[in-house]
Amino acid sequence: MLATITVEEAQLNLKDVIDQVAAGQEIIITRNQQPVARLVSELPKKKLRPAPGLGKGSIIYMAPDFDAPLVA
């Protein structure tokens, strides 16, 4: 969601603006009805795990004795 506020409003309510941005909202700051800045969250996005089976074919070499028992 996108919100627009003035520089003066941003100065008066900085803590609230930061809380809104941290929650995922984008905020555009304007001066004289012209956009001068866009605030977006810098929190890391949750990384999704790759779908099963996407690594098929990624192992291109396997030693011939890979399955051999380990000798102590």
HELIX and SHEET records of a PDB file:
HELIX    1   1 VAL A    7  LEU A   12  1                                   6    
HELIX    2   2 LEU A   14  ALA A   22  1                                   9    
SHEET    1   A 3 LEU A   2  THR A   6  0                                        
SHEET    2   A 3 GLU A  26  ARG A  31  1                                        
SHEET    3   A 3 GLN A  34  LEU A  39 -1                                        
END                                                                             
